Amino acid sequence: SAALGWVFTDESFMENVSWLNYGKFRVSYGLNGNRDIGRYIALADLQSGKYLHVLPDGTVTQVSQLYVNNMQNKLMRWESTTAFNIGLDFAFAKNRIDGGIDVYRSKTTDLLVQHSLPDVTGFSAIWDNLGQVDNRGFELNLNSKNIQHENFSWNTSINFSLNRNKIVHLYGAMEDILDDNGNVIGQKEKDDKGNKWFIGHALDAIWDQKAVGIWQEKDRVEADKYGVQPGDFHVLDVNNDSKYTDDDRLFLGYTEPRFRWTLRNEFTFLKNFNFSFLIYSYWGHMAAYNQAKNRSNAFPDRVNSYALPFWTPENPLNNYARLFSSDGGASYNIYRKRSFMRLDNIALAYNIPQDLIRRIHVQDMKFYFTVKNAAVYAPDWVFWDPENGGPTPRIYTLGINFNL
């Protein structure tokens, strides 16, 4: 790798530019590998275990076994990434505002991924190389000293980032391009529909059939064509052939956030009090929300772990299915936007004045109170926590720090 920096505010032509206190251009280029992989992912390994075996006389015995747990890939290659970055560091307004902007572009070849396999192989997936994935994006950092007084100060830090990736090349297998009459007019590289990886699209692109609502009572005849009934999800038949195939799948969104931001504020007041809080957000992504199908509870006499509405003729919802709904001939997920903002890490601290703690032979002492995961705003996600998919506790901490 190589990097070059230029502090242009040190140049003579910037002497009369009083509003800019510091400015630096940065350029870097590098070639990197990937160390965050297992040592033996390219090799087959053995796993031991036990299973129950029924003898001819009907008795059951436990048998030890040794089986291949991982499929070998002799053709696996090292992953490599070339990256180019341009950055600008700056400070102005008498150094009250400073920050940096970075714009980058990278190309990863032989990306290491887990490639799904047909069940007939005896393995669910194998580590493999994916031809080429390009990334581009930028990151912005800003720090400001909003108020600086003897008895009160207020500082703010902001971070904003986004990344876009695109599959440029997969495995090199080609397929024919046909015209409307079935004639071969060219060739193109094949997409990997099994893993839902498509050339020209992002790795995290969602390719699926689209649910456009719930079949209602007035739609019973039309719903019956697809093997479903009122109360089941209405899946879009893109080509109107009265059946569901891959031709009805669309690109619906992305599973990774389209952008992220963080806001932190710190306050000092009455000399000895400190207060801070952090807000961060992941925005623009989606996730499967199949609880809306109302099939997670297989026993009518049990209750769900989470209260969910459901469709009935008297309550004709358009976003939740009937109990024990059916997919008919379709194979799809229900998706909801998973964007959220979280108020996190609220902290209040009081530093005991030196003239008080000196009497008990303590160098410094601080009482503090913190709240983690104080609040979450997720306008379209209603099932557990939007960040991790499960319940997230709110943690209160009351403590004391001191040095003797």
VMD Tcl script that draws the C-alpha trace (Angstrom):
set ca {
  {0.00 0.00 0.00}
  {1.02 3.63 -0.46}
  {-0.33 6.92 0.88}
  {0.31 10.59 0.17}
  {-0.75 13.60 2.22}
  {-0.53 17.36 1.64}
  {-1.22 19.98 4.32}
  {-2.12 22.75 1.90}
  {-2.82 25.29 4.64}
  {0.94 25.41 5.29}
  {1.48 26.84 1.81}
  {2.14 30.54 1.26}
  {-0.92 31.02 -0.97}
  {-3.15 30.16 2.04}
  {-1.74 32.84 4.36}
  {-4.63 35.24 3.77}
  {-7.37 32.60 4.11}
  {-8.31 33.26 7.71}
  {-11.50 31.21 7.91}
  {-9.72 27.88 7.24}
  {-7.41 26.87 10.09}
  {-6.31 23.50 8.76}
  {-6.62 21.57 5.52}
  {-5.05 18.35 4.33}
  {-5.59 16.25 1.20}
  {-5.00 12.50 1.46}
  {-4.67 9.85 -1.25}
  {-4.04 6.14 -0.68}
  {-3.93 2.95 -2.70}
  {-3.50 -0.59 -1.43}
  {-3.84 -4.29 -2.08}
  {-5.06 -6.44 0.81}
  {-6.09 -10.00 1.51}
  {-8.59 -11.40 4.00}
  {-7.37 -12.85 7.31}
  {-10.82 -13.15 8.90}
  {-11.44 -16.71 7.73}
  {-11.01 -20.11 9.27}
  {-7.71 -21.92 8.89}
  {-9.16 -25.03 7.30}
  {-12.19 -23.87 5.31}
  {-10.74 -25.24 2.05}
  {-10.26 -28.73 3.54}
  {-12.59 -31.59 4.32}
  {-12.76 -32.46 8.00}
  {-14.19 -35.28 10.07}
  {-16.75 -35.01 12.84}
  {-17.49 -37.65 15.45}
  {-20.87 -38.33 16.98}
  {-23.40 -40.94 18.04}
  {-26.77 -42.11 16.74}
  {-29.42 -44.59 17.84}
  {-29.66 -47.90 15.95}
  {-32.57 -50.36 16.25}
  {-31.49 -54.02 16.27}
  {-33.57 -56.84 14.69}
  {-34.89 -57.87 18.10}
  {-36.26 -54.34 18.65}
  {-33.70 -53.17 21.15}
  {-32.00 -49.81 20.67}
  {-28.27 -49.29 20.92}
  {-26.04 -46.25 20.60}
  {-23.52 -46.39 17.76}
  {-20.45 -44.19 17.34}
  {-19.96 -42.58 13.96}
  {-17.36 -40.60 12.04}
  {-18.48 -38.53 9.06}
  {-17.24 -35.82 6.69}
  {-18.45 -32.51 8.09}
  {-17.12 -30.09 5.47}
  {-16.70 -30.40 1.70}
  {-13.21 -29.86 0.33}
  {-12.58 -27.18 -2.31}
  {-9.25 -27.74 -4.08}
  {-9.87 -24.79 -6.42}
  {-10.22 -22.14 -3.70}
  {-8.06 -19.04 -4.20}
  {-6.95 -16.19 -1.96}
  {-9.32 -13.26 -1.77}
  {-7.75 -9.90 -2.69}
  {-9.00 -6.32 -2.55}
  {-7.54 -3.27 -4.27}
  {-8.74 0.01 -2.76}
  {-8.36 3.66 -3.72}
  {-9.22 6.41 -1.22}
  {-9.31 10.22 -1.43}
  {-9.74 12.19 1.78}
  {-9.89 15.73 3.10}
  {-9.25 16.77 6.71}
  {-10.25 20.28 7.74}
  {-10.78 22.71 10.60}
  {-12.32 26.17 10.47}
  {-14.13 28.80 12.53}
  {-11.11 29.14 14.83}
  {-10.91 25.34 15.16}
  {-14.43 25.16 16.57}
  {-15.43 22.84 13.71}
  {-13.23 20.07 12.36}
  {-13.70 16.81 10.54}
  {-12.92 14.72 7.52}
  {-14.42 13.39 4.30}
  {-13.35 10.13 2.67}
  {-14.43 8.85 -0.73}
  {-13.38 5.34 -1.70}
  {-13.66 2.71 -4.40}
  {-12.51 -0.89 -4.11}
  {-12.46 -4.05 -6.20}
  {-12.53 -7.46 -4.54}
  {-11.65 -10.50 -6.63}
  {-12.16 -14.12 -5.56}
  {-14.41 -12.99 -2.70}
  {-14.76 -15.83 -0.17}
  {-18.42 -16.73 0.28}
  {-20.48 -19.71 1.39}
  {-22.04 -21.14 -1.74}
  {-25.29 -23.05 -1.11}
  {-25.40 -26.61 -2.44}
  {-28.26 -28.95 -3.43}
  {-29.33 -31.39 -0.71}
  {-28.25 -34.31 -2.90}
  {-24.59 -33.42 -2.21}
  {-25.02 -34.14 1.49}
  {-23.78 -30.65 2.40}
  {-25.68 -27.41 2.81}
  {-22.86 -25.12 1.59}
  {-19.22 -24.93 0.54}
  {-16.70 -22.12 0.82}
  {-16.03 -20.82 -2.68}
  {-14.72 -17.80 -4.61}
  {-17.03 -15.26 -6.18}
  {-15.42 -13.57 -9.20}
  {-15.51 -9.81 -8.58}
  {-17.43 -7.40 -6.36}
  {-16.96 -3.62 -6.56}
  {-17.59 -1.29 -3.62}
  {-17.84 2.48 -3.51}
  {-18.90 4.90 -0.82}
  {-18.00 7.80 1.39}
  {-17.76 8.71 5.07}
  {-18.17 12.09 6.73}
  {-17.02 13.00 10.26}
  {-17.78 16.35 11.91}
  {-16.85 17.61 15.38}
  {-18.02 20.95 16.71}
  {-17.49 22.98 19.87}
  {-20.90 24.59 19.99}
  {-20.58 26.46 23.30}
  {-17.46 26.96 25.40}
  {-18.01 28.87 28.65}
  {-16.56 28.52 32.12}
  {-19.70 26.92 33.60}
  {-21.15 25.35 30.48}
  {-19.82 23.62 27.37}
  {-21.46 21.67 24.58}
  {-19.64 19.50 22.01}
  {-21.14 17.51 19.14}
  {-19.79 14.70 16.95}
  {-21.51 13.46 13.79}
  {-20.66 10.52 11.54}
  {-22.41 9.61 8.29}
  {-21.49 6.78 5.93}
  {-22.86 4.82 3.01}
  {-21.60 1.97 0.86}
  {-22.78 0.52 -2.44}
  {-21.60 -2.81 -3.83}
  {-22.17 -4.52 -7.17}
  {-21.41 -8.00 -8.45}
  {-19.36 -7.65 -11.62}
  {-18.38 -11.26 -12.22}
  {-19.43 -14.62 -10.74}
  {-18.03 -17.99 -11.82}
  {-17.52 -17.52 -15.57}
  {-20.24 -19.95 -16.72}
  {-22.01 -18.62 -19.82}
  {-25.57 -18.97 -21.11}
  {-27.26 -18.14 -24.41}
  {-29.29 -14.98 -24.95}
  {-32.48 -15.72 -26.89}
  {-34.77 -13.42 -28.83}
  {-38.59 -13.63 -28.74}
  {-38.50 -16.43 -31.31}
  {-36.01 -18.56 -29.37}
  {-33.04 -17.77 -31.59}
  {-29.58 -17.41 -30.02}
  {-28.40 -13.82 -30.43}
  {-25.48 -13.81 -28.00}
  {-24.14 -14.99 -24.67}
  {-23.86 -13.63 -21.14}
  {-22.47 -14.81 -17.83}
  {-24.96 -16.84 -15.82}
  {-26.46 -15.50 -12.62}
  {-26.56 -17.69 -9.51}
  {-30.29 -17.90 -8.80}
  {-29.81 -20.55 -6.12}
  {-27.83 -18.12 -3.96}
  {-29.72 -15.08 -5.30}
  {-26.55 -13.45 -6.67}
  {-27.01 -11.48 -9.87}
  {-24.44 -9.71 -12.02}
  {-25.01 -5.97 -11.89}
  {-26.82 -6.14 -8.55}
  {-25.70 -5.90 -4.92}
  {-24.70 -8.94 -2.88}
  {-27.47 -8.14 -0.41}
  {-30.19 -7.50 -3.01}
  {-33.54 -9.15 -2.18}
  {-34.89 -11.17 -5.11}
  {-38.24 -12.65 -4.24}
  {-41.92 -12.82 -5.07}
  {-43.83 -9.76 -3.91}
  {-46.82 -9.87 -1.58}
  {-49.22 -7.05 -2.47}
  {-51.81 -7.56 0.26}
  {-54.31 -10.15 1.49}
  {-56.90 -11.95 -0.62}
  {-60.34 -10.78 0.54}
  {-63.74 -12.51 0.36}
  {-64.60 -10.79 -2.91}
  {-61.43 -12.31 -4.44}
  {-62.26 -15.94 -3.60}
  {-62.61 -17.13 -7.20}
  {-59.35 -15.49 -8.30}
  {-57.48 -16.73 -5.21}
  {-58.59 -20.30 -5.92}
  {-56.60 -20.25 -9.19}
  {-53.42 -20.07 -7.10}
  {-54.43 -22.67 -4.52}
  {-55.14 -20.16 -1.76}
  {-58.20 -18.58 -0.17}
  {-59.33 -15.32 1.44}
  {-57.04 -14.49 4.34}
  {-53.90 -15.71 2.56}
  {-51.29 -13.36 1.17}
  {-51.83 -12.16 -2.39}
  {-48.57 -12.72 -4.26}
  {-48.06 -10.73 -7.45}
  {-48.30 -12.79 -10.64}
  {-46.00 -10.63 -12.75}
  {-46.63 -12.29 -16.11}
  {-50.31 -13.20 -15.43}
  {-49.92 -16.89 -16.27}
  {-51.86 -18.05 -13.17}
  {-48.84 -19.78 -11.66}
  {-45.80 -18.78 -9.63}
  {-42.31 -19.25 -11.06}
  {-38.96 -17.45 -10.99}
  {-40.36 -15.16 -13.69}
  {-42.52 -13.60 -10.97}
  {-39.60 -12.66 -8.75}
  {-38.57 -9.02 -8.43}
  {-35.78 -7.04 -6.80}
  {-37.52 -5.69 -3.70}
  {-34.76 -4.01 -1.70}
  {-31.64 -4.72 0.33}
  {-30.84 -6.56 3.56}
  {-27.98 -4.22 4.54}
  {-28.54 -0.56 5.58}
  {-28.28 1.92 2.73}
  {-26.70 4.46 5.06}
  {-25.71 4.84 8.71}
  {-25.27 7.84 10.96}
  {-24.27 8.59 14.53}
  {-24.84 11.71 16.64}
  {-23.14 12.25 20.00}
  {-23.59 15.25 22.29}
  {-21.52 15.99 25.40}
  {-22.32 18.66 27.98}
  {-20.37 19.98 30.96}
  {-22.20 22.24 33.41}
  {-21.77 23.63 36.91}
  {-18.08 22.71 36.49}
  {-18.44 19.19 37.92}
  {-21.38 17.68 36.01}
  {-21.06 15.80 32.71}
  {-23.95 14.64 30.58}
  {-23.83 12.84 27.22}
  {-26.01 10.79 24.92}
  {-25.61 8.89 21.66}
  {-28.12 8.43 18.85}
  {-27.36 6.12 15.95}
  {-29.35 4.92 12.98}
  {-29.31 2.23 10.30}
  {-31.65 3.17 7.46}
  {-32.98 1.88 4.16}
  {-32.82 -1.92 4.56}
  {-35.42 -4.67 4.82}
  {-35.80 -8.04 6.52}
  {-38.10 -11.03 6.33}
  {-41.16 -10.74 8.58}
  {-42.88 -14.07 8.08}
  {-44.65 -13.79 11.41}
  {-47.24 -11.87 9.36}
  {-48.21 -15.20 7.76}
  {-49.50 -16.29 11.19}
  {-48.12 -19.80 10.94}
  {-45.55 -19.67 13.78}
  {-48.01 -21.20 16.26}
  {-48.86 -24.78 15.29}
  {-51.10 -25.41 18.32}
  {-54.39 -23.49 18.73}
  {-54.29 -23.90 22.50}
  {-50.91 -22.15 22.83}
  {-50.01 -18.48 22.64}
  {-47.44 -16.67 20.51}
  {-44.41 -15.12 22.13}
  {-45.47 -11.81 20.59}
  {-48.99 -10.40 20.14}
  {-49.91 -10.45 16.44}
  {-53.14 -9.42 14.67}
  {-54.71 -11.78 12.15}
  {-57.22 -11.68 9.30}
  {-60.84 -12.76 9.71}
  {-63.89 -12.03 7.53}
  {-65.02 -9.61 10.24}
  {-61.54 -8.07 10.51}
  {-60.30 -7.98 6.88}
  {-56.73 -6.81 7.41}
  {-54.47 -6.27 4.41}
  {-51.08 -6.87 6.06}
  {-51.58 -9.93 8.31}
  {-52.84 -13.30 7.10}
  {-55.44 -15.58 8.65}
  {-54.36 -18.14 11.22}
  {-52.65 -21.16 9.61}
  {-52.52 -19.42 6.23}
  {-51.30 -21.13 3.04}
  {-48.77 -20.10 0.40}
  {-50.35 -22.18 -2.34}
  {-47.78 -22.76 -5.08}
  {-45.68 -19.74 -4.15}
  {-42.41 -19.66 -2.22}
  {-41.80 -16.22 -0.78}
  {-41.05 -14.11 2.27}
  {-42.92 -11.16 3.69}
  {-40.62 -8.16 4.02}
  {-40.79 -5.09 6.20}
  {-38.54 -2.05 6.35}
  {-36.09 -2.44 9.23}
  {-34.87 1.16 9.45}
  {-34.43 2.45 12.98}
  {-32.96 5.13 15.22}
  {-31.74 4.27 18.72}
  {-31.15 6.52 21.70}
  {-28.25 4.82 23.43}
  {-25.63 5.35 26.13}
  {-27.16 8.18 28.15}
  {-24.67 9.09 30.87}
  {-24.71 11.54 33.78}
  {-21.64 11.95 35.99}
  {-20.68 14.13 38.94}
  {-17.01 14.72 39.76}
  {-16.49 15.36 43.47}
  {-14.58 18.64 43.97}
  {-10.92 18.22 44.91}
  {-11.21 20.19 48.15}
  {-13.74 17.64 49.44}
  {-12.04 14.37 48.49}
  {-8.62 15.58 49.62}
  {-9.79 15.18 53.21}
  {-10.28 11.42 52.74}
  {-6.98 10.98 50.86}
  {-8.55 10.24 47.47}
  {-7.10 11.67 44.26}
  {-10.37 11.79 42.32}
  {-13.90 10.43 42.67}
  {-16.85 10.31 40.30}
  {-20.44 9.14 40.69}
  {-22.18 8.13 37.48}
  {-25.49 6.85 36.16}
  {-25.93 5.36 32.67}
  {-28.79 4.01 30.57}
  {-28.08 1.75 27.59}
  {-30.74 1.19 24.94}
  {-32.95 3.98 26.26}
  {-35.37 4.10 23.30}
  {-35.81 2.87 19.72}
  {-37.81 4.37 16.87}
  {-38.59 1.95 14.02}
  {-41.57 3.23 11.99}
  {-42.19 0.03 10.01}
  {-40.72 -2.77 12.16}
  {-42.92 -4.12 14.96}
  {-41.40 -7.49 15.86}
  {-38.76 -7.45 18.61}
  {-35.66 -5.31 18.19}
  {-35.01 -4.03 14.63}
  {-31.24 -4.33 15.02}
  {-30.83 -7.92 16.20}
  {-34.23 -9.54 15.66}
  {-34.72 -10.47 19.33}
  {-35.48 -8.75 22.63}
  {-32.83 -6.26 23.72}
  {-32.67 -5.34 27.43}
  {-32.50 -1.80 28.71}
  {-29.57 -1.61 31.14}
  {-29.31 0.85 34.03}
  {-25.97 1.29 35.78}
  {-25.21 3.26 38.94}
  {-21.58 3.37 40.01}
  {-18.63 5.14 41.52}
  {-15.04 5.52 40.27}
  {-12.17 6.64 42.46}
  {-8.38 6.63 42.59}
  {-6.46 6.52 45.85}
}
mol new
graphics top color blue
foreach p $ca { graphics top sphere $p radius 0.5 }
foreach p [lrange $ca 0 end-1] q [lrange $ca 1 end] { graphics top cylinder $p $q radius 0.2 }
display resetview
